[in-house]
């Protein structure tokens, strides 16, 4: 059975997530991606593809670029419900965040292909974010594959210690919580090395601290990491 402790935590009311440029934590794993944002509008193709693991900051960077460029956000499913012409008219520049599920879908790819060509003709730009690397995608439309693979594609890599610590401090700060230095030193070598794991640890810590009315401390984090590990074991 799953760890019962995880079911006894109060509902998550969330925190205020900071998405400004100054809130983005820059390290070796995302330095190249940030450089491409700064380089706009001097992109060699109408599309920039940004890929990386879950919770790595792709959406945050998309928001930063949206603020810089005035881009409109296109929900990925709109590639099925709208024509390329309709999407093109939504804004001077465009963002599609999390396109993975729609790559391989012929109808969505057809819309994206026409949209790409329209953007190129009018010298406008679009950012696409995804988890997969383009080389791993099985495209339904070969012409779209060739265009996207020829476009600049930049990856966000797993974080080093400095960046992971900065990300966790930011995530705690978004929830109006402070992460003491001794807690950071305790947690980093004992947790999974990923942005998604950092988000999971912060979210569960917030819930547990609220449930047990405890401050963020090494004993609390010991329980957090143990509970998460046990939940993963029981869930297979």
C-alpha positions as CSV (number, residue, x, y, z in Angstrom):
1,X,0.0,0.0,0.0
2,X,1.2,3.6,-0.5
3,X,2.6,5.5,2.4
4,X,-0.4,6.6,4.5
5,X,1.5,9.8,5.5
6,X,1.2,11.1,1.9
7,X,-2.6,10.9,2.1
8,X,-2.8,12.9,5.4
9,X,-1.4,16.1,4.0
10,X,-3.7,19.1,3.5
11,X,-4.7,20.4,0.1
12,X,-2.1,22.4,-1.7
13,X,-3.3,26.0,-2.1
14,X,-0.1,26.8,-4.1
15,X,2.2,29.8,-4.0
16,X,2.8,32.7,-6.2
17,X,5.1,31.5,-9.0
18,X,7.6,34.1,-10.1
19,X,8.1,34.1,-13.9
20,X,10.0,37.3,-14.5
21,X,13.5,37.4,-16.1
22,X,15.1,38.2,-12.8
23,X,13.4,35.2,-11.2
24,X,15.0,32.7,-13.7
25,X,18.0,30.9,-12.2
26,X,20.8,30.7,-14.7
27,X,23.5,28.0,-14.6
28,X,25.6,25.9,-16.9
29,X,22.6,23.6,-17.8
30,X,20.5,26.5,-19.2
31,X,23.1,29.2,-20.1
32,X,22.8,28.4,-23.9
33,X,19.0,28.5,-23.8
34,X,19.1,31.9,-22.1
35,X,21.6,33.1,-24.8
36,X,19.1,32.3,-27.5
37,X,16.4,34.3,-25.8
38,X,18.8,37.3,-25.6
39,X,19.7,36.8,-29.2
40,X,16.1,37.4,-30.5
41,X,15.1,38.7,-33.0
42,X,18.4,37.7,-34.6
43,X,17.4,34.0,-35.1
44,X,18.5,32.2,-38.3
45,X,15.0,30.6,-38.7
46,X,11.5,31.6,-37.9
47,X,11.3,29.0,-35.1
48,X,13.4,28.3,-32.0
49,X,12.9,24.8,-30.4
50,X,13.6,24.5,-26.7
51,X,13.6,21.1,-25.2
52,X,14.4,19.8,-21.7
53,X,13.1,17.6,-18.9
54,X,9.9,18.3,-16.9
55,X,10.1,21.3,-14.6
56,X,13.4,22.5,-16.1
57,X,12.3,26.0,-16.8
58,X,11.1,25.7,-20.4
59,X,7.7,27.4,-19.6
60,X,9.4,30.1,-17.6
61,X,11.7,30.9,-20.5
62,X,8.8,30.9,-22.8
63,X,7.1,33.5,-20.6
64,X,10.3,35.6,-20.5
65,X,10.5,35.6,-24.3
66,X,6.8,36.3,-24.6
67,X,7.3,39.5,-22.5
68,X,10.2,40.5,-24.7
69,X,8.6,39.8,-28.1
70,X,4.9,40.4,-27.4
71,X,4.2,36.9,-28.5
72,X,0.7,35.3,-28.2
73,X,0.4,31.9,-26.6
74,X,-1.1,29.0,-28.7
75,X,-2.3,26.0,-26.8
76,X,-0.9,22.9,-28.5
77,X,-4.4,21.4,-29.0
78,X,-5.3,24.5,-31.1
79,X,-3.3,22.9,-33.9
80,X,-6.3,20.6,-34.2
81,X,-9.1,23.1,-33.7
82,X,-7.8,26.1,-35.6
83,X,-6.4,26.7,-39.1
84,X,-2.8,28.0,-39.6
85,X,-4.3,31.3,-40.8
86,X,-6.3,31.7,-37.6
87,X,-3.2,30.9,-35.4
88,X,-1.1,33.3,-37.5
89,X,-3.4,36.2,-36.8
90,X,-3.3,35.7,-33.0
91,X,-0.2,37.8,-32.5
92,X,3.0,39.2,-34.0
93,X,5.0,36.3,-32.7
94,X,3.8,33.0,-31.2
95,X,4.6,30.5,-28.4
96,X,3.6,26.8,-28.3
97,X,4.5,25.4,-24.9
98,X,4.5,21.6,-24.6
99,X,3.9,20.4,-28.1
100,X,5.1,16.8,-27.6
101,X,1.7,15.0,-27.7
102,X,0.8,16.5,-31.0
103,X,4.0,15.6,-32.9
104,X,3.2,12.5,-35.0
105,X,-0.4,13.6,-35.4
106,X,-0.8,14.3,-39.2
107,X,-3.5,17.0,-38.8
108,X,-1.7,18.9,-36.1
109,X,1.6,18.7,-38.0
110,X,-0.1,19.9,-41.2
111,X,-1.3,23.0,-39.4
112,X,2.1,23.6,-37.9
113,X,3.8,23.1,-41.3
114,X,1.7,25.8,-42.9
115,X,2.1,28.1,-39.9
116,X,5.9,27.7,-40.1
117,X,5.8,28.8,-43.8
118,X,3.6,31.8,-43.1
119,X,5.9,32.9,-40.3
120,X,8.9,32.6,-42.6
121,X,7.3,34.5,-45.4
122,X,6.3,37.4,-43.0
123,X,9.6,37.3,-41.1
124,X,7.9,36.6,-37.8
125,X,9.0,34.1,-35.1
126,X,7.7,31.4,-32.9
127,X,9.1,29.5,-29.9
128,X,8.2,25.8,-29.4
129,X,8.9,23.9,-26.2
130,X,9.0,20.2,-25.7
131,X,10.4,17.4,-23.5
132,X,11.7,15.2,-26.3
133,X,14.7,15.9,-28.4
134,X,13.8,16.4,-32.1
135,X,15.9,13.5,-33.2
136,X,13.6,11.2,-31.2
137,X,10.4,12.4,-32.8
138,X,8.7,10.3,-35.4
139,X,7.1,13.0,-37.6
140,X,4.1,12.3,-39.8
141,X,5.0,15.2,-42.2
142,X,8.6,14.8,-43.6
143,X,8.7,18.4,-44.7
144,X,7.9,19.6,-41.2
145,X,10.6,17.4,-39.8
146,X,13.2,18.8,-42.1
147,X,12.2,22.4,-41.3
148,X,12.2,22.0,-37.5
149,X,15.5,20.0,-37.5
150,X,17.1,22.8,-39.5
151,X,15.9,25.4,-37.0
152,X,18.0,26.3,-34.0
153,X,17.3,23.8,-31.2
154,X,18.6,24.3,-27.7
155,X,18.4,21.9,-24.7
156,X,18.2,22.5,-21.0
157,X,20.3,19.9,-19.3
158,X,20.1,18.4,-15.8
159,X,21.2,20.9,-13.1
160,X,24.5,21.1,-11.3
161,X,24.6,21.6,-7.5
162,X,24.7,25.4,-7.7
163,X,21.7,25.6,-10.0
164,X,19.7,23.0,-8.2
165,X,20.1,24.8,-4.9
166,X,19.1,28.1,-6.5
167,X,16.0,26.5,-8.1
168,X,15.0,25.1,-4.7
169,X,15.5,28.3,-2.9
170,X,13.3,30.1,-5.6
171,X,10.6,27.4,-5.3
172,X,10.5,27.8,-1.5
173,X,10.5,31.6,-1.9
174,X,7.5,31.4,-4.3
175,X,5.7,29.8,-1.3
176,X,6.9,32.4,1.1
177,X,9.2,29.9,2.8
178,X,12.9,30.2,3.7
179,X,15.3,27.3,3.1
180,X,18.2,27.5,5.6
181,X,21.7,26.7,4.3
182,X,22.1,23.6,6.5
183,X,18.9,22.2,4.9
184,X,20.2,22.8,1.4
185,X,23.5,21.0,2.3
186,X,21.5,18.1,3.7
187,X,19.0,17.7,0.8
188,X,21.2,18.1,-2.3
189,X,23.3,14.9,-2.0
190,X,20.2,12.8,-1.0
191,X,17.6,13.7,-3.6
192,X,17.2,12.8,-7.3
193,X,19.2,15.2,-9.5
194,X,16.4,16.8,-11.5
195,X,14.2,19.9,-11.7
196,X,11.1,17.7,-11.3
197,X,12.4,16.1,-8.2
198,X,13.2,19.6,-6.7
199,X,9.6,20.7,-7.4
200,X,8.3,17.5,-5.8
201,X,10.4,17.9,-2.7
202,X,9.4,21.6,-2.2
203,X,5.7,20.9,-2.7
204,X,5.7,18.0,-0.3
205,X,7.8,19.9,2.3
206,X,5.3,22.8,2.2
207,X,2.4,20.4,2.7
208,X,4.1,18.5,5.5
209,X,5.3,21.7,7.3
210,X,1.7,23.0,7.2
211,X,0.2,19.7,8.3
212,X,2.6,19.2,11.3
213,X,3.1,22.9,12.0
214,X,6.9,22.6,11.7
215,X,9.6,24.9,10.4
216,X,11.8,23.9,7.5
217,X,14.6,21.9,9.1
218,X,16.9,18.9,8.6
219,X,14.7,16.6,10.6
220,X,11.6,17.7,8.6
221,X,13.6,17.2,5.3
222,X,14.7,13.7,6.5
223,X,11.0,12.8,6.8
224,X,10.2,14.4,3.5
225,X,12.8,12.4,1.6
226,X,11.9,9.2,3.4
227,X,8.2,9.6,2.6
228,X,8.8,10.4,-1.0
229,X,11.1,7.4,-1.3
230,X,8.6,5.1,0.4
231,X,5.8,6.3,-1.8
232,X,7.9,5.6,-4.9
233,X,8.7,2.1,-3.6
234,X,5.1,1.2,-2.9
235,X,3.9,2.6,-6.2
236,X,6.3,0.4,-8.1
